[in-house]
Amino acid sequence: MLIKKNHLAIILIFILIGYQSCDIQKKSKPLPTPSQYDLNKPEVFSLPDGLKEISGIAYYPKDSSVFAIIDEEGIFFKIYLNGSGTIKNWKFEKGRDFEDVVMHDSIFYVLVSNGDIETLKFKGDSIIKNKSDLAGAGKKTNEFESLYYDDSLGLVLICKECEDDKKKVVTAWGYTPDSLSYNPGLFSLDVAQIAEKRGDKKLHFKPSAAAINPVSNELYIVSSINKLLVIADREGNVKEIYPLDPKIFKQPEGITFTPSGDLLISNEAAESGNANILIFKAKKKG
């Protein structure tokens, strides 16, 4: 009888090991990813401690570098991804809640969370700066983290949480640098479309960065809070969504593309480790 009990115990152990093995395999199964990129296998460019709160990035094709800003400090960084130089930085402003940066026509546009936009332009080694305040920014609880350039729409801000959206839509605002004016009704993303594709009826979508893919002409939107990548057309119609692995995407706050379509996403350091820039090479067709 003792032998039979021992055999039974051994069988139960093997069954438990089998279940655990299956569970591990399920946990380690790669998440779905777009056809153009493998979001599960990035090249990781680790960043120093001074960039632990990196919040926005813009690719600079002239020398394969990235310009970046950080939360709450008006410091502008230049990062050489090819390792050809040390990181440079310039102080341009006192502490504000800086969220994103875009380069267009040699001018850098820096987004503040309340919708204000600051412009930076290099003159030699110095920076010429200007400010554009969003009228009535303090009257409503509007928060922005995403700014990008669309060659047909111009500069576009996307709400992270805007009072008039009431969580049902996410509104895009246009910005015209020449007149320093804002257009709050550019287009809207239907949160129900995103929720349906994700299978989450209570989804509160909060974008943290956005950019136009120069190859596919699609709008890519990253949400750090929701751990999602949303791909839409330029009018905001949602086409695809992809969950982001939190082990890879600790706190994704910035997104940009190279002219050839390589995807770059920056992560804040979050609770541990270093901040980084993840590089996803565009897959070649065929």
Secondary structure, DSSP 4 states (H G I P E B T S, - for coil): -HHHHHHHHHHHHHHHHHHHHHHHHHHTSPPP--TT--TTS-EEEE--GGGTTEEEEEEETTTTEEEEEETTEEEEEEEETTSSS--EEEEEESS--EEEEEEETTEEEEEETTS-EEEEEEETTEEEEEEE--TTTTTS--EEEEEEEETTTEEEEEEEE-GGGTTTEEEEEEEETTTTEEEEEEEEEEHHHHHHHHT-TT------EEEE-TTT--EEEEETTTTEEEEE-TT--EEEEEE--TTT-SSEEEEEE-TT--EEEEE--TTSS--EEEEEPPPPP-
